C-alpha cells in the first residue's frame, strides 16, 4: 500500500472533521441536496465525457493509486547489467530461460525479441509503440479524475445558484433566509472539497506513477538495445546510470559489487 496517499487522505478527512466538530454543530455541514447536485452532476458530466468502458476502470485506477508496487529503475538497471554480462559470456540465446521467468512483461518482451534475432530498429519500434499506447492509456485514466476535479467545483457553484434562487423565492419568510444561504454555500464547499482533496490529488498521483513507469520502460529499451548490440557490460552500466540520481547510482554499484563478490566466492569453492 502507498502509505503517503493513505495518510494524506486520512489526514484530510480528520482535519475537515475536526474543524466541523470544533465549530459546534456538525449537522449544519450535512446537506443531501448539496451532495446530490455535486456528486450527481459530476458523475453525469464524466459519463458524457468518457465511454462506459473507460469508466469501468475507475475501481482499478483507485487501486493503482493506493498501491506501492512500483518497479524501481535502479533494480531494473541492475538486472540489465547482469543480462549484459551473461549475454557477453554465453550469447543472447542464454537469456531465453531468464526471459521466461520475468514478471515484467515489457522487459520480458524486449528480451524475447533480441533472443529471436529481431532487427534492432524493429525492436526499438515495437517497444516504443507499446510505450506510446501505455502512455495513452495512462493519460485517459488520470484524465477521468482530472475531469472530475474540474466539474465538482462547477457543479458546486451551480448548486449554490440553485439554492440562492430557492432562497430568494422565500423572501416573504425572513426566517428561511439563513438556512437557505447555508445550504447554498455548503454546495460550493462540497464541490471545492471533493476537487482539491480527492479528485485532483488522485489525478496527480496517477500522473506521478505513470511518469515513473514510463521512465523505467525507457531504461529497459535502452538497455535491451545495448545488450543486443553486444556492448561491454561496463558501457551498458554507464549508459543506464545516466537515468539515475547520484544516490541511486551508488546503491546499484554496491549491489552489483556484492553480487560479484558472492559469485567469486562460489566459483572458488
N, C-alpha and C positions, 0 to 999 in steps of 0.2 A: 504494500500500500504506500502511496505517496503521502508521507507524514505532513509535509508542508501544506498541501492542498487541504487535507482533512483538518489540520489545525486552523488554517485560515477560515474555512467555512464555519467551524465550530466557534472560533473567536468572534466572528462577525455576528453569529446568532446570539452568543452570550452578551456581547456589548449592546446590541439593539434591545435585547430583552431587559437588561439591567436599566437602560435609560428609560424604557417604558415603565418598569416597576418603580423606579425612584421618582418618576413623575407623579405617582399616586394612583391613578385609575387606569389599569391596563385595558379595560374593556373599551375605552374610547378609541383605541387603536385597531379595534376589530370591526370590519365592515364587509359583510357578504357582498353587498352591491359593488363596492370598490374592487374586491377580488375578482368578481365576475367580469367586470369591464376590462381590467388589466390582463388577467390570465386568459380570459376568453378571447379578447381582442388580439393579444399577442399570438395565441395559438392559431387563430383564424388567419392572421397575416402570414405566419410561417407556412401554413398549409397552402396558401395561394402562391407563395414564393418558391416552394420546393415540391417535388413529387412525393407520393406516398412511400416509394421505395427508399428515398433519401431519409424521410422522417423515421422509418423503421430502424435506422441506425442510431437514433438518439440514445437508447439504453446502452449500446455498445460504446458510444462516444463518452458517456458518463463513466463507464467502467474504465476506459483508457485513461481518462483524466485523473482518476483516483488511484491508478496503479503506478508502481515504480519498478518496472521490469525492463528498463532501457538497457540496451547493449552498449557498453562504453567503448569509445573509439580506441582507447589505449589497449583494451583486451583484443579487439579486432586486429590491430596492428601487430600485436604480439603473435597472434595466430598466423597472420600473413607472412611474417618474417620466418616463422618456423616452417611454413609451407615452402617458402623460397629456398630455405636450406635443404629441405628434403628433396625438392624438385631438382636442385643443382647436383645432389649426390646420386639420386636414383632415377631421375627423369620425371616428366609430367605425369606419366601413367601411374606412378607410385602414389599420386594424390587421389586416385579413384576411390579407394577404400575410405579415405578421410572424408571425401565429399558425401558418401552415403551416410555418415554418422553425424553430419552437421545439422544443427537445429535452425540456423538462419537460412531461410530459403533463398535469399538473394545471393549470399556467399556460396551456397551450395550450387546454384545455377551457374555462377561465374566459374567455379572450379570445374564443373562438368563440361562447360563449353571449351575450356582450354585443354582438358584431358581428351576431348573428342577431336582436337586439332582444328577447331574453328578459326577462320581468318581473324587476326587481331582487330581489324576495323569492324568486322561484323560483330565480334564480341562486344566492343565498345557500343555499337549501335543498339544491340539487343538490351544491354544493361541500362543504357541511358534512356531507352524507350520505356523500360519498366519503371525507371526512376521518375520519368515525366508523368506517367499515369498515376504513380504513387502520390506525387505532389498534387495532382488534380483532385484525387480522392480526399486527401487531407484538407485541401482548400475548401472543398464543398462541405466537409464535416464541420470545420470550425466556423464556416460561413453561416451555418444554421444558428449557432449561438450568438454570433455577431449580429445577425438579423434580429434575433430576439432582444438583444441589448439595445438595438435602435428602436424597436417597436414598443417595448414596455414603457419608456417614459412618454412616448407619443400618446399611447392609449391612456396613460395616467392623466395626461393633460385633457384628453377627450372626456374622460370620466369626471374630471374637475368641472369642465364646461357643462356637462350634463347636470351635475349637482348644483351648479350656480343657477342654471335655468330653472330647476325644480325649486330652489330656494327663493328666487325672485318671484315665482308664481304664487308664493305664500306670504307676500309682504303684508297682507292684511292680518297675519298672525305673528307678531314680533317674537313670540316665544320659540318659534321654529327656526329662526334665523341662525342662532348659534350652532344648533345641532346640524343644520343643513350645510353651513360653512365648514364644519369639522369633517363631515363625510366628503365634501368636495376636495378638501386638502389631503385627506387620507388617501384618496385615489392617486394623487400625484406622488405621495410618499411611497405607495406600493410600487408604482412604476419605476421611480428612481432607485429604490432599494433593490428590487429584483435585477435591474440592469447592471448596477455598479457593484453589487455584492455577489451576484451569481452568474448572469449570462456573459457579460464582458470578461470577467476573470477566467471563466471556463474556456472562452474562445482564445484568450491569450495563453492559457495553459496548453491547449491543443496545438497552438502555433509553435510554442517553445518545444514541445515534444516532436512535432513534425520537423522542425529545423534540425533538431539533434539527430533524428533518424536519417534525414537526407545527408547530413554531414558524414554519418557512418557509412552510408551507401557510396558516397563519393570516395571515401577512403578505400572501400572494397574494390571499386572499379579501378582505381589507380594501382592498387596492389596486385590485382589479378593480371592486369596488362603487363606489369613489371615482371611478374613471375613467368608469364608466357614468353616474354622477350628474353628470358634467361639471364636477367641482370643479377649481379652479385648481391647476396643477401644483405651485405653492409650498405650497398647503394639503395636497396629496397627500403631498408630501415631508415636511412637518412631522408629519403624522399617522402616517406609516410610520416616521419616526425614533423614535417612542415605543417601537418594538420593539428598538432598538439601544442598545448601550452608547455612552459618550461617544467612545471611540476609534474605534468603527465609524462613528459619525456623521461624524467628521472625514474619514475615508477616503472615504466616499460623497460628501461635499461636494466634496472635492478632485477626484475623478474626474469628477463632473458638471460642475464648472467647467472642467476641462481639455477635456472634450468640447465644451463651449460655445465655448471659445476656438478649437478646431480648426474647428468649424462656421463660426464667424465669418470665419476666415481663408479658408476655401474659398469662402464666398459673396463675399468681397471680391475674390478672384482670378477 
